[in-house]
């Protein structure tokens, strides 16, 4: 749970930067990749992360622009990446201008439960990390290079002259 706006902004900036790198790597063709039949396609996973920023946080009363489009993912990787960036930056501006640290201790009904706003922010980050991990697996299936997130990816180790662990 976040106790200060600054702590959230610092953490969100790090996580959303990683997510943005992942989304910037997607191609229009890769959006159709599925991990298995009857599972979300890569584009829908990316769009889910994008739309959840506004969907979840607007429930707390925060006001900022909603991603353009509907529930179904667009067929443009560039559009998904741009809308994610807009939602992510909009969230930071909304929190900084509409909340104080005390707002993080207020409760909001979230999906039938009362959550502290600071907890909602933590869950938003965890939700994004969870789905970003799914996306990186499907990216590999689609033949895309996974960007560095918390350290070098396999290709980065090879370029550094290191032998990646298998």
Secondary structure, DSSP 8 states (H G I E B T S, - for coil): ---SHHHHHHHHHHHHHHHHHHHHH--TGGGG-BSSTTS-BHHHHHHHHHHHHHHHHHTTT------SS-SS--S-HHHHHHHHHHHHHHHHHHHHHH--GGGGGSEEEETTEEEEHHHHHHHHHHHHHHHHHHHHHHHHHTT-----SSS--HHHHHHTT-----
